Amino acid sequence: MDKDCLIKKLDKQIKICKKCYRYKTRNIAISGNGNIFSKIMIIGESPGKEEDLKGEVFVGKSGIILNNLLKKINIKKKEVYITNILKCYKPNAPTTKEISSCINYLKQQLDIIKPKILVCLGKYANNEIFKIFNFPIKKISEIHGKSFSFGKIKIISLYHPAYALHNSNILKILKKDFKKILLF
Ligand code: URA
């Protein structure tokens, strides 16, 4: 089966998933959006209210910031693949149980899409990607903007755009860190 078919098959499974109670608070499960042939995969935390209504990742306030950050490095949102650790909306932060129910979907997305550059936004994406690749987990404040290699895969840790919404200093750091994606 080719990449397109495999991703569509996985998307169908995600859409009807009831492995955790987030299915009760979601309008729609969102597997991810963008170009499955891109070498860049951006990973966030979970869909927000806006995303849940529109059925697309990063279309709310954080999405505006992410779009601007991508524009600054001449990348269009649709050119990269964007997903989240959790595929369903709930107003609360992810729980360990929710993450363990959902993380296999991300692992399958990684297997199918085979991105070369993983851009991790925020602590949840950072922690889970580091766990998948067997790196010791570190705080984003210590490792933001740094990259880690796993064979031919580069992993870069960044602050979550939502954190930059009301913090101009974090936005400045994010803008600077984002440029490093181009160095890969
Ligand atoms: N925040 C995320 O982490 N992901 C989204 O899709 C939207 C907001």
Boltz pocket constraint, residues with backbone or C-beta under 6 A from the ligand:
constraints:
  - pocket:
      binder: B
      contacts: [[A, 44], [A, 45], [A, 46], [A, 47], [A, 48], [A, 51], [A, 56], [A, 57], [A, 58], [A, 59], [A, 60], [A, 62], [A, 63], [A, 83], [A, 84], [A, 121], [A, 162]]
      max_distance: 6.0
